[in-house]
Amino acid sequence: MASITLISSCNLEFRPLPNCRSRSINSPLSKPKILQNLSRSHLSPHQNRIFSPKPCPNFLPSKPSLQLPNSTSNLSTRLFQIRASTSSPAIIPSEPWQGASLKPLLASIATGVILWFVPVPAGVSKNAWQLLAIFLATIVGIITQPLPLGAVALMGLGASVLTKTLTFTAAFSAFGDPIPWLIALAFFFARGFIKTGLGNRVAYQFVKLFGSTSLGLGYSLVFSEALLAPAIPSVSARSGGIFLPLVKSLCVACGSNVGDGTENRLGSWLMLTCFQTSVISSSMFLTAMAANPLSANLTFNTINQTIGWTDWAVAASVPGLVSLIVVPFLLYLLYPPTVKSSPDAPRLAKEKLEKMGPMSKNEIIMAVTLLLTVGLWIFGGMLKVDAVTAAILGLSVLLITGVVTWKECLAESVAWDTLTWFAALIAMAGYLNKYGLISWFSQSVVKFVGGLGLSWQLSFGILVLLYFYSHYFFASGAAHIGAMFTAFLSVASALGTPPLFGAMVLSFLSNLMGGLTHYGIGSAPVFYGANYVPLGKWWGYGFLISIVNIIIWLGVGGFWWKFIGLW
C-alpha cells in the first residue's frame, strides 16, 4: 500500500505505509526532484511525517500510473491527500501544556493562604496583613516562576483588587512611577545601541584595550561605571542607559548569547558583576543614587548633623574601593566565565574595527543622542529635567530619525515584562508602608533590641542586620529609607552609637542592600532582564555578596572610620 500526497506546487512524493511491500509503479522520474522545491516550513508535523526523505528501494517507477488534471491552478490554495491504505491513521501527539507550572503555582498560593489565616498581630491592620500575604505569595511566585514574572505580578495585583485589599487605582498606581519607565526606556536605548552597530564598535574598543582576559575586561567596566557614578545621580539611568547596552554588545561580540547555551561563556559573570558593583558605586557618593540625598536630609532632621558631599566620599572611599576589587574577583572564582583568557582577542578586535570602517549615519545619531541624554542626566538638576524625561527625549530623537522604530520597541518583550512586575512590586511594597506595617515592624525591632541590654556595638550590629535584610520586602531604596531610616537611627543613637557614625553606616547600607534581589534597586531589573543569570543564582549570589559587603564595610570601613575620627 502507498500514500500519495498532492501539494500546491503539484510536487509528488510516495512513501510506503507501515508493513507495506515495495511495488514497482511506473513513472518517468529517475530521481526524487520534488524534494528540491518542497518547503517543509509550511507543513504541519503530521504532513512532515508523510513526506519522508528516505523512500523504500525500487520506490520510483519507470512509467506513469497516475494522470493529473490538465489544469492545476486550483491546487495552489488547498492541500489534499489520496491514500490507498487500509492501515490505521497516524497518531498526532497532543499539544504540550502551555500553562503554569503547577507545583510552583501551588507553593505560591499556599504561602498566601496560610499567612492570610494567621491571626493578625496587635497593632497591625487587617488590610496590611492581607496585603503582606499577597505580597509574599507574589514574591514566592516570582522566585519559583510558575509563569513569567510579569504574569505573576499581574496576578498578585489582581488578587489584591479582588479581595478589596487595594483599590484598582492603588494597585496600579506605580505604573505612573518614573523608575519602571526609566528601566523600560533603557531597553529601547539598548536596542538602538546594538542595532546601529555602535555597541559593537565600543565593545571592540574595550576588547582591544582590555580584552586579553575576561577579568581585565570586567574590571575596566566596573571602574568606568564608578567614575561616572558621582556625575549621574540615577543608578537606573547609569546602568540601563549606558552600561547595559555596552555589556550586551560585549557579550555578543565575545560569542556569549542568551538561549543558545553560551551564556556562561562570558555574559553570566559579566552581568552579575556589573550589577553587584553598581550598588557599591552608588554607595560611594552622595550624588550616585537618587535616594542618597534623602538619607542626608533625614540625618539632619534626626540628629541635627550634616553629611556633605566630601564627608560622604571620604568615608566611603576605602571600603568602596576594597569592595570594587574583591567582589568581581570573588564572583570570578565562584561563578566563573568559561572563557578566562583570549590573547588574540585584542588583535581580532582591532581587525574588526578596521573592517567596520568609519561610523555610519545611524551610529552618529545614536552617539549624539546618547551624549545628549547623559548630559541631561548630569546637569538635569540645574535645568529641572528629571532622568525619565531626558530618556523620553532621547528616545523621541531615535524614533523621529528612524534609528529605532516603534515596532521594535513593542517587540522588546523583556522591557514590558520588567515594567509590569517592577511596578507591581513597587505598588504593593508602597502600600505595606502606607498601611502601617513597616512602622509596626520598626517599632517592634526597636523594643526588642533596646530590651536586650547589650553594648552599643552589638546593639548596632543587630540593628544593621535587621535594617539590611528587611530590604527583601522593598522594591525601592527610597521607600526603605523613608520608612525605616529615622526609626533605626534614633534607636541606635539612644543606645549609645555615635550619631554621625550610625547615620553614615545606614546610608551606605541603604545602597548595598539593593544587591539582594532582582527588584531591590533600579539597576537590578535592568541587568537581570538581560536573561543571562537564572533567578535562583541571582538571589543566591546576591545573599553571598551581601555578607561579603557587610564584612568589608563594617570591618575595613570600621578601621578607616576610626582613623578619620568618625567614631
Salt bridges, closest charged atoms under 4 A:
GLU225 OE2 - ARG238 NE 2.57
GLU351 OE2 - ARG347 NH1 2.99
GLU363 OE2 - ARG201 NE 2.68
GLU408 OE2 - LYS195 NZ 3.01
GLU412 OE2 - ARG191 NE 2.82
